[in-house]
Amino acid sequence: MNQRHWGAIASIGMAIVVVGMALVAPAHAAPAATAASEPAGAAAPAVPGQDLLDPPPPGANDWDCLPTAEHPNPVVLVHGLSANQANNWGYVSPQLAERGYCVFSLTYGRNPLAPPPLTQVGGLAPMEASAQELSDFVDRVLDATGAAQVDIVGHSEGSLMPNYWVKYLDGAEQVDRYVGLTPLWDGTRTSGLAFLNRTGEQLGLGPAIGTVLDPLCASCRQFLAGSDFIEEMNADGGPRVDGVTYTMILTRYDELVVPYTSGLMDGATNIVLQDGCPTDLAEHVAVAFDPVTLQHITNALDPDDARPVRCLPVGPEAPPAA
């Protein structure tokens, strides 16, 4: 294979890396800067021996928190690709803790061989491996709290990967409610990368593309429409697992999950933010910092106390870090 072919392969691989690293990479930790933003709760006590390079967001990982009758399930927050627990959940975590939930989060799927600053972010490992990491973390949460089940709130990769644990690693018995933000059950076709990936494989270039991409971000190609991971997730009647209550929250302005309707799940409560709130312009990352999204999350976690969602103007981008 000549240099020209290798250059094309490298370009495809790096394009996928760029999109993959942008896929749910909230570079912001501040709450949404809107009139509806609410005060953040205090940070939870640090876990003994906690990695100081990977602090939890405010309100999360108080290992002495005991669930109440009102909120019996601990909430586990699962970040997106190239994010970590702190920068993905700086808004949602303290809001849920302030409402009386025991909130837990982790940074999963880190690649210690990745160059800085990628060593500080997660979601880069194969999603099957990250699902096992999440399973181990949930076991720890259940042991610490004495709860029988958890509720999952995940963003992008965090809305997709946990379902591998639920569907294939016996996680269904441990999950009650599953809330996904900007999900992608059918994968994404961002910038035609799914087509490029499929075409490359048809030309016998798949292993070469993987050589460029997979050592850095083994999960990146798994997000593409038509990938083996997406096909497996949709096998046997689709991604939904009996016994788990799913709520999917989508935005029409999602520039990374293309089309945004990839997030629709048969048998779930599917919510498109703009259906009830046309002034909500939140794009992919901003959904995790959106007070309208927060109302949908709290209603999904506590449907017996669900309240009408108040429409508020929300800008398209997450606010800059404080």
Contacts in CASP RR format, 6 or more apart in sequence:
PFRMAT RR
TARGET T0000
AUTHOR 0000-0000-0000
METHOD contacts of the structure
MODEL  1
MNQRHWGAIASIGMAIVVVGMALVAPAHAAPAATAASEPAGAAAPAVPGQ
DLLDPPPPGANDWDCLPTAEHPNPVVLVHGLSANQANNWGYVSPQLAERG
YCVFSLTYGRNPLAPPPLTQVGGLAPMEASAQELSDFVDRVLDATGAAQV
DIVGHSEGSLMPNYWVKYLDGAEQVDRYVGLTPLWDGTRTSGLAFLNRTG
EQLGLGPAIGTVLDPLCASCRQFLAGSDFIEEMNADGGPRVDGVTYTMIL
TRYDELVVPYTSGLMDGATNIVLQDGCPTDLAEHVAVAFDPVTLQHITNA
LDPDDARPVRCLPVGPEAPPAA
1 208 0 8 1.000
5 205 0 8 1.000
6 208 0 8 1.000
9 205 0 8 1.000
9 208 0 8 1.000
9 209 0 8 1.000
9 212 0 8 1.000
10 212 0 8 1.000
12 193 0 8 1.000
12 196 0 8 1.000
12 197 0 8 1.000
12 200 0 8 1.000
12 209 0 8 1.000
12 212 0 8 1.000
13 209 0 8 1.000
13 210 0 8 1.000
13 212 0 8 1.000
13 213 0 8 1.000
14 212 0 8 1.000
14 213 0 8 1.000
15 191 0 8 1.000
15 193 0 8 1.000
15 196 0 8 1.000
16 193 0 8 1.000
16 196 0 8 1.000
16 197 0 8 1.000
16 209 0 8 1.000
16 213 0 8 1.000
16 220 0 8 1.000
16 221 0 8 1.000
16 224 0 8 1.000
17 213 0 8 1.000
17 216 0 8 1.000
17 217 0 8 1.000
17 220 0 8 1.000
19 190 0 8 1.000
19 191 0 8 1.000
19 193 0 8 1.000
19 220 0 8 1.000
19 256 0 8 1.000
20 81 0 8 1.000
20 82 0 8 1.000
20 217 0 8 1.000
20 220 0 8 1.000
20 223 0 8 1.000
21 81 0 8 1.000
21 82 0 8 1.000
21 118 0 8 1.000
21 217 0 8 1.000
21 220 0 8 1.000
22 82 0 8 1.000
22 256 0 8 1.000
23 80 0 8 1.000
23 81 0 8 1.000
23 82 0 8 1.000
23 156 0 8 1.000
23 157 0 8 1.000
23 188 0 8 1.000
23 190 0 8 1.000
23 223 0 8 1.000
23 256 0 8 1.000
23 257 0 8 1.000
23 284 0 8 1.000
24 79 0 8 1.000
24 80 0 8 1.000
24 81 0 8 1.000
24 82 0 8 1.000
24 83 0 8 1.000
24 88 0 8 1.000
24 155 0 8 1.000
24 156 0 8 1.000
24 157 0 8 1.000
24 158 0 8 1.000
24 182 0 8 1.000
24 256 0 8 1.000
24 284 0 8 1.000
24 285 0 8 1.000
25 80 0 8 1.000
25 81 0 8 1.000
25 82 0 8 1.000
25 83 0 8 1.000
25 121 0 8 1.000
25 285 0 8 1.000
26 83 0 8 1.000
26 87 0 8 1.000
26 88 0 8 1.000
26 155 0 8 1.000
26 285 0 8 1.000
26 288 0 8 1.000
26 289 0 8 1.000
26 318 0 8 1.000
27 87 0 8 1.000
27 285 0 8 1.000
27 318 0 8 1.000
27 321 0 8 1.000
28 87 0 8 1.000
28 285 0 8 1.000
28 289 0 8 1.000
28 318 0 8 1.000
28 319 0 8 1.000
28 320 0 8 1.000
28 321 0 8 1.000
29 57 0 8 1.000
29 86 0 8 1.000
29 87 0 8 1.000
29 90 0 8 1.000
29 321 0 8 1.000
29 322 0 8 1.000
30 90 0 8 1.000
30 91 0 8 1.000
30 289 0 8 1.000
30 318 0 8 1.000
30 319 0 8 1.000
30 320 0 8 1.000
30 321 0 8 1.000
30 322 0 8 1.000
31 37 0 8 1.000
31 38 0 8 1.000
31 40 0 8 1.000
31 90 0 8 1.000
31 91 0 8 1.000
31 95 0 8 1.000
31 289 0 8 1.000
31 319 0 8 1.000
32 91 0 8 1.000
32 286 0 8 1.000
32 289 0 8 1.000
32 290 0 8 1.000
32 291 0 8 1.000
32 314 0 8 1.000
32 318 0 8 1.000
32 319 0 8 1.000
33 319 0 8 1.000
34 291 0 8 1.000
34 312 0 8 1.000
34 313 0 8 1.000
34 314 0 8 1.000
34 315 0 8 1.000
35 312 0 8 1.000
35 313 0 8 1.000
36 291 0 8 1.000
36 292 0 8 1.000
36 310 0 8 1.000
36 312 0 8 1.000
37 291 0 8 1.000
38 95 0 8 1.000
38 98 0 8 1.000
38 291 0 8 1.000
39 98 0 8 1.000
40 58 0 8 1.000
40 90 0 8 1.000
40 91 0 8 1.000
40 94 0 8 1.000
40 95 0 8 1.000
40 98 0 8 1.000
41 58 0 8 1.000
41 59 0 8 1.000
41 94 0 8 1.000
41 95 0 8 1.000
41 97 0 8 1.000
41 98 0 8 1.000
42 58 0 8 1.000
42 59 0 8 1.000
42 94 0 8 1.000
43 56 0 8 1.000
43 58 0 8 1.000
43 59 0 8 1.000
44 56 0 8 1.000
44 58 0 8 1.000
44 59 0 8 1.000
44 60 0 8 1.000
44 61 0 8 1.000
44 62 0 8 1.000
44 65 0 8 1.000
44 97 0 8 1.000
44 103 0 8 1.000
45 62 0 8 1.000
45 63 0 8 1.000
45 64 0 8 1.000
46 55 0 8 1.000
46 61 0 8 1.000
47 56 0 8 1.000
47 61 0 8 1.000
47 63 0 8 1.000
50 56 0 8 1.000
50 61 0 8 1.000
53 120 0 8 1.000
54 84 0 8 1.000
54 85 0 8 1.000
54 86 0 8 1.000
54 107 0 8 1.000
54 120 0 8 1.000
55 86 0 8 1.000
56 85 0 8 1.000
56 86 0 8 1.000
56 93 0 8 1.000
56 104 0 8 1.000
56 105 0 8 1.000
57 77 0 8 1.000
57 85 0 8 1.000
57 86 0 8 1.000
57 88 0 8 1.000
57 89 0 8 1.000
57 90 0 8 1.000
57 93 0 8 1.000
57 94 0 8 1.000
57 105 0 8 1.000
58 90 0 8 1.000
58 93 0 8 1.000
58 94 0 8 1.000
58 97 0 8 1.000
59 93 0 8 1.000
59 94 0 8 1.000
59 96 0 8 1.000
59 97 0 8 1.000
59 103 0 8 1.000
60 77 0 8 1.000
60 85 0 8 1.000
60 89 0 8 1.000
60 93 0 8 1.000
60 97 0 8 1.000
60 103 0 8 1.000
60 104 0 8 1.000
60 105 0 8 1.000
61 103 0 8 1.000
61 104 0 8 1.000
61 105 0 8 1.000
62 97 0 8 1.000
62 102 0 8 1.000
62 103 0 8 1.000
63 144 0 8 1.000
65 74 0 8 1.000
65 102 0 8 1.000
65 103 0 8 1.000
65 145 0 8 1.000
66 102 0 8 1.000
66 145 0 8 1.000
66 146 0 8 1.000
67 73 0 8 1.000
67 74 0 8 1.000
67 102 0 8 1.000
67 145 0 8 1.000
67 146 0 8 1.000
67 147 0 8 1.000
68 100 0 8 1.000
70 100 0 8 1.000
70 302 0 8 1.000
71 99 0 8 1.000
71 100 0 8 1.000
71 101 0 8 1.000
71 102 0 8 1.000
71 301 0 8 1.000
71 302 0 8 1.000
72 147 0 8 1.000
73 147 0 8 1.000
73 149 0 8 1.000
73 150 0 8 1.000
73 151 0 8 1.000
73 176 0 8 1.000
73 177 0 8 1.000
73 301 0 8 1.000
74 101 0 8 1.000
74 102 0 8 1.000
74 103 0 8 1.000
74 104 0 8 1.000
74 141 0 8 1.000
74 142 0 8 1.000
74 145 0 8 1.000
74 147 0 8 1.000
74 150 0 8 1.000
74 151 0 8 1.000
75 96 0 8 1.000
75 101 0 8 1.000
75 102 0 8 1.000
75 103 0 8 1.000
75 104 0 8 1.000
75 150 0 8 1.000
75 151 0 8 1.000
75 152 0 8 1.000
75 153 0 8 1.000
75 301 0 8 1.000
76 104 0 8 1.000
76 105 0 8 1.000
76 106 0 8 1.000
76 134 0 8 1.000
76 137 0 8 1.000
76 138 0 8 1.000
76 141 0 8 1.000
76 150 0 8 1.000
76 151 0 8 1.000
76 152 0 8 1.000
76 153 0 8 1.000
77 85 0 8 1.000
77 88 0 8 1.000
77 89 0 8 1.000
77 92 0 8 1.000
77 93 0 8 1.000
77 103 0 8 1.000
77 104 0 8 1.000
77 105 0 8 1.000
77 153 0 8 1.000
77 154 0 8 1.000
78 105 0 8 1.000
78 106 0 8 1.000
78 108 0 8 1.000
78 134 0 8 1.000
78 152 0 8 1.000
78 153 0 8 1.000
78 154 0 8 1.000
78 155 0 8 1.000
78 157 0 8 1.000
78 158 0 8 1.000
78 159 0 8 1.000
78 161 0 8 1.000
78 162 0 8 1.000
79 85 0 8 1.000
79 87 0 8 1.000
79 88 0 8 1.000
79 89 0 8 1.000
79 105 0 8 1.000
79 107 0 8 1.000
79 108 0 8 1.000
79 122 0 8 1.000
79 123 0 8 1.000
79 154 0 8 1.000
79 155 0 8 1.000
79 157 0 8 1.000
79 158 0 8 1.000
80 88 0 8 1.000
80 122 0 8 1.000
80 123 0 8 1.000
80 154 0 8 1.000
80 155 0 8 1.000
80 156 0 8 1.000
80 157 0 8 1.000
80 158 0 8 1.000
81 122 0 8 1.000
81 123 0 8 1.000
81 124 0 8 1.000
81 156 0 8 1.000
81 157 0 8 1.000
81 217 0 8 1.000
81 219 0 8 1.000
81 220 0 8 1.000
81 223 0 8 1.000
82 118 0 8 1.000
82 121 0 8 1.000
82 122 0 8 1.000
82 123 0 8 1.000
82 124 0 8 1.000
82 217 0 8 1.000
83 121 0 8 1.000
83 122 0 8 1.000
83 123 0 8 1.000
83 155 0 8 1.000
84 107 0 8 1.000
84 120 0 8 1.000
84 121 0 8 1.000
84 122 0 8 1.000
85 105 0 8 1.000
85 106 0 8 1.000
85 107 0 8 1.000
86 107 0 8 1.000
87 321 0 8 1.000
88 155 0 8 1.000
88 288 0 8 1.000
89 105 0 8 1.000
89 288 0 8 1.000
90 289 0 8 1.000
91 288 0 8 1.000
91 289 0 8 1.000
91 294 0 8 1.000
92 153 0 8 1.000
92 288 0 8 1.000
92 294 0 8 1.000
92 297 0 8 1.000
93 103 0 8 1.000
93 105 0 8 1.000
95 294 0 8 1.000
96 103 0 8 1.000
96 153 0 8 1.000
96 297 0 8 1.000
96 298 0 8 1.000
96 301 0 8 1.000
97 103 0 8 1.000
99 298 0 8 1.000
101 301 0 8 1.000
102 145 0 8 1.000
102 147 0 8 1.000
104 137 0 8 1.000
104 141 0 8 1.000
104 150 0 8 1.000
106 133 0 8 1.000
106 134 0 8 1.000
106 137 0 8 1.000
107 121 0 8 1.000
107 122 0 8 1.000
108 122 0 8 1.000
108 123 0 8 1.000
108 125 0 8 1.000
108 130 0 8 1.000
108 133 0 8 1.000
108 134 0 8 1.000
108 137 0 8 1.000
109 122 0 8 1.000
109 123 0 8 1.000
109 124 0 8 1.000
109 125 0 8 1.000
109 129 0 8 1.000
109 130 0 8 1.000
109 133 0 8 1.000
109 219 0 8 1.000
110 119 0 8 1.000
110 121 0 8 1.000
110 122 0 8 1.000
110 123 0 8 1.000
110 124 0 8 1.000
110 125 0 8 1.000
111 118 0 8 1.000
111 119 0 8 1.000
111 122 0 8 1.000
111 124 0 8 1.000
111 125 0 8 1.000
111 216 0 8 1.000
111 217 0 8 1.000
111 218 0 8 1.000
112 119 0 8 1.000
113 215 0 8 1.000
114 124 0 8 1.000
114 216 0 8 1.000
118 124 0 8 1.000
118 216 0 8 1.000
123 130 0 8 1.000
123 157 0 8 1.000
123 161 0 8 1.000
123 219 0 8 1.000
124 216 0 8 1.000
124 217 0 8 1.000
124 218 0 8 1.000
124 219 0 8 1.000
124 220 0 8 1.000
125 133 0 8 1.000
125 218 0 8 1.000
125 219 0 8 1.000
126 218 0 8 1.000
126 219 0 8 1.000
126 222 0 8 1.000
127 157 0 8 1.000
127 160 0 8 1.000
127 161 0 8 1.000
127 164 0 8 1.000
127 219 0 8 1.000
127 222 0 8 1.000
127 229 0 8 1.000
128 164 0 8 1.000
128 229 0 8 1.000
130 161 0 8 1.000
130 219 0 8 1.000
131 161 0 8 1.000
131 162 0 8 1.000
131 164 0 8 1.000
131 165 0 8 1.000
131 168 0 8 1.000
131 169 0 8 1.000
132 165 0 8 1.000
132 169 0 8 1.000
134 161 0 8 1.000
134 162 0 8 1.000
134 165 0 8 1.000
135 165 0 8 1.000
135 169 0 8 1.000
135 171 0 8 1.000
138 150 0 8 1.000
138 165 0 8 1.000
138 171 0 8 1.000
138 174 0 8 1.000
141 147 0 8 1.000
141 150 0 8 1.000
142 148 0 8 1.000
142 149 0 8 1.000
142 150 0 8 1.000
142 174 0 8 1.000
149 173 0 8 1.000
149 174 0 8 1.000
149 175 0 8 1.000
149 176 0 8 1.000
150 174 0 8 1.000
150 175 0 8 1.000
150 176 0 8 1.000
151 175 0 8 1.000
151 176 0 8 1.000
151 177 0 8 1.000
151 178 0 8 1.000
151 179 0 8 1.000
151 301 0 8 1.000
152 162 0 8 1.000
152 175 0 8 1.000
152 177 0 8 1.000
152 178 0 8 1.000
152 179 0 8 1.000
152 180 0 8 1.000
153 179 0 8 1.000
153 180 0 8 1.000
153 181 0 8 1.000
153 297 0 8 1.000
153 301 0 8 1.000
154 162 0 8 1.000
154 179 0 8 1.000
154 180 0 8 1.000
154 181 0 8 1.000
155 180 0 8 1.000
155 181 0 8 1.000
155 182 0 8 1.000
155 287 0 8 1.000
155 288 0 8 1.000
156 181 0 8 1.000
156 182 0 8 1.000
156 183 0 8 1.000
156 184 0 8 1.000
156 256 0 8 1.000
156 257 0 8 1.000
156 284 0 8 1.000
157 219 0 8 1.000
157 223 0 8 1.000
158 180 0 8 1.000
159 180 0 8 1.000
159 181 0 8 1.000
159 182 0 8 1.000
159 183 0 8 1.000
159 184 0 8 1.000
159 248 0 8 1.000
160 183 0 8 1.000
160 184 0 8 1.000
160 185 0 8 1.000
160 223 0 8 1.000
160 233 0 8 1.000
161 219 0 8 1.000
162 175 0 8 1.000
162 178 0 8 1.000
163 178 0 8 1.000
163 233 0 8 1.000
163 239 0 8 1.000
163 241 0 8 1.000
164 229 0 8 1.000
164 233 0 8 1.000
165 171 0 8 1.000
166 172 0 8 1.000
166 175 0 8 1.000
166 178 0 8 1.000
166 241 0 8 1.000
166 244 0 8 1.000
167 233 0 8 1.000
167 239 0 8 1.000
167 241 0 8 1.000
172 241 0 8 1.000
172 242 0 8 1.000
172 243 0 8 1.000
172 244 0 8 1.000
175 244 0 8 1.000
176 244 0 8 1.000
176 245 0 8 1.000
177 244 0 8 1.000
177 245 0 8 1.000
177 246 0 8 1.000
177 247 0 8 1.000
177 300 0 8 1.000
177 301 0 8 1.000
178 244 0 8 1.000
178 245 0 8 1.000
178 246 0 8 1.000
178 247 0 8 1.000
179 246 0 8 1.000
179 247 0 8 1.000
179 248 0 8 1.000
179 249 0 8 1.000
179 297 0 8 1.000
179 300 0 8 1.000
179 301 0 8 1.000
180 246 0 8 1.000
180 247 0 8 1.000
180 248 0 8 1.000
180 249 0 8 1.000
181 249 0 8 1.000
181 287 0 8 1.000
181 288 0 8 1.000
181 293 0 8 1.000
181 297 0 8 1.000
182 249 0 8 1.000
182 250 0 8 1.000
182 251 0 8 1.000
182 254 0 8 1.000
182 256 0 8 1.000
182 257 0 8 1.000
182 260 0 8 1.000
182 263 0 8 1.000
182 284 0 8 1.000
182 287 0 8 1.000
183 248 0 8 1.000
183 249 0 8 1.000
183 250 0 8 1.000
183 257 0 8 1.000
183 262 0 8 1.000
183 263 0 8 1.000
183 265 0 8 1.000
184 223 0 8 1.000
184 257 0 8 1.000
184 262 0 8 1.000
184 263 0 8 1.000
185 230 0 8 1.000
185 233 0 8 1.000
185 234 0 8 1.000
185 238 0 8 1.000
185 239 0 8 1.000
185 262 0 8 1.000
185 263 0 8 1.000
185 264 0 8 1.000
185 265 0 8 1.000
186 225 0 8 1.000
186 230 0 8 1.000
186 234 0 8 1.000
186 262 0 8 1.000
186 263 0 8 1.000
187 194 0 8 1.000
187 223 0 8 1.000
187 224 0 8 1.000
187 225 0 8 1.000
187 226 0 8 1.000
187 227 0 8 1.000
187 230 0 8 1.000
187 257 0 8 1.000
187 262 0 8 1.000
188 194 0 8 1.000
188 223 0 8 1.000
188 224 0 8 1.000
188 225 0 8 1.000
188 256 0 8 1.000
188 257 0 8 1.000
188 258 0 8 1.000
188 262 0 8 1.000
189 195 0 8 1.000
189 224 0 8 1.000
189 225 0 8 1.000
189 258 0 8 1.000
189 259 0 8 1.000
190 255 0 8 1.000
190 256 0 8 1.000
190 257 0 8 1.000
190 258 0 8 1.000
191 258 0 8 1.000
193 224 0 8 1.000
194 224 0 8 1.000
194 225 0 8 1.000
194 226 0 8 1.000
194 227 0 8 1.000
197 206 0 8 1.000
197 209 0 8 1.000
197 221 0 8 1.000
197 224 0 8 1.000
197 227 0 8 1.000
198 224 0 8 1.000
198 226 0 8 1.000
200 206 0 8 1.000
200 209 0 8 1.000
201 209 0 8 1.000
209 221 0 8 1.000
210 221 0 8 1.000
213 220 0 8 1.000
213 221 0 8 1.000
214 220 0 8 1.000
214 221 0 8 1.000
221 227 0 8 1.000
222 228 0 8 1.000
222 229 0 8 1.000
222 230 0 8 1.000
223 229 0 8 1.000
223 230 0 8 1.000
224 230 0 8 1.000
225 262 0 8 1.000
233 239 0 8 1.000
238 266 0 8 1.000
239 265 0 8 1.000
240 246 0 8 1.000
240 265 0 8 1.000
240 266 0 8 1.000
240 267 0 8 1.000
240 268 0 8 1.000
245 269 0 8 1.000
245 300 0 8 1.000
246 265 0 8 1.000
246 267 0 8 1.000
246 268 0 8 1.000
246 269 0 8 1.000
247 268 0 8 1.000
247 269 0 8 1.000
247 271 0 8 1.000
247 296 0 8 1.000
247 300 0 8 1.000
248 263 0 8 1.000
248 264 0 8 1.000
248 265 0 8 1.000
248 268 0 8 1.000
248 269 0 8 1.000
248 270 0 8 1.000
248 271 0 8 1.000
249 271 0 8 1.000
249 273 0 8 1.000
249 287 0 8 1.000
249 293 0 8 1.000
249 296 0 8 1.000
249 297 0 8 1.000
250 257 0 8 1.000
250 260 0 8 1.000
250 261 0 8 1.000
250 263 0 8 1.000
250 264 0 8 1.000
250 270 0 8 1.000
250 271 0 8 1.000
250 272 0 8 1.000
250 273 0 8 1.000
251 260 0 8 1.000
251 272 0 8 1.000
251 273 0 8 1.000
251 274 0 8 1.000
251 280 0 8 1.000
251 282 0 8 1.000
251 283 0 8 1.000
251 284 0 8 1.000
251 287 0 8 1.000
252 260 0 8 1.000
252 272 0 8 1.000
252 273 0 8 1.000
252 274 0 8 1.000
253 260 0 8 1.000
253 274 0 8 1.000
253 281 0 8 1.000
253 282 0 8 1.000
253 283 0 8 1.000
253 284 0 8 1.000
253 316 0 8 1.000
254 260 0 8 1.000
254 283 0 8 1.000
254 284 0 8 1.000
254 287 0 8 1.000
255 283 0 8 1.000
255 284 0 8 1.000
256 284 0 8 1.000
257 263 0 8 1.000
257 284 0 8 1.000
260 272 0 8 1.000
263 270 0 8 1.000
264 270 0 8 1.000
269 300 0 8 1.000
271 296 0 8 1.000
273 280 0 8 1.000
273 282 0 8 1.000
273 287 0 8 1.000
273 290 0 8 1.000
273 292 0 8 1.000
273 293 0 8 1.000
273 296 0 8 1.000
274 280 0 8 1.000
276 309 0 8 1.000
276 311 0 8 1.000
277 292 0 8 1.000
277 309 0 8 1.000
277 311 0 8 1.000
277 312 0 8 1.000
277 314 0 8 1.000
278 311 0 8 1.000
279 311 0 8 1.000
279 312 0 8 1.000
279 313 0 8 1.000
279 314 0 8 1.000
280 290 0 8 1.000
280 292 0 8 1.000
280 311 0 8 1.000
280 312 0 8 1.000
280 313 0 8 1.000
280 314 0 8 1.000
280 315 0 8 1.000
281 313 0 8 1.000
281 314 0 8 1.000
281 315 0 8 1.000
281 316 0 8 1.000
282 289 0 8 1.000
282 290 0 8 1.000
282 292 0 8 1.000
282 293 0 8 1.000
282 314 0 8 1.000
282 315 0 8 1.000
282 316 0 8 1.000
283 316 0 8 1.000
283 317 0 8 1.000
285 317 0 8 1.000
285 318 0 8 1.000
286 314 0 8 1.000
286 315 0 8 1.000
286 316 0 8 1.000
286 317 0 8 1.000
286 318 0 8 1.000
287 293 0 8 1.000
288 318 0 8 1.000
289 318 0 8 1.000
289 319 0 8 1.000
290 314 0 8 1.000
291 312 0 8 1.000
291 314 0 8 1.000
292 309 0 8 1.000
292 310 0 8 1.000
292 311 0 8 1.000
292 312 0 8 1.000
292 314 0 8 1.000
295 307 0 8 1.000
295 309 0 8 1.000
295 310 0 8 1.000
296 309 0 8 1.000
299 306 0 8 1.000
299 307 0 8 1.000
299 309 0 8 1.000
END
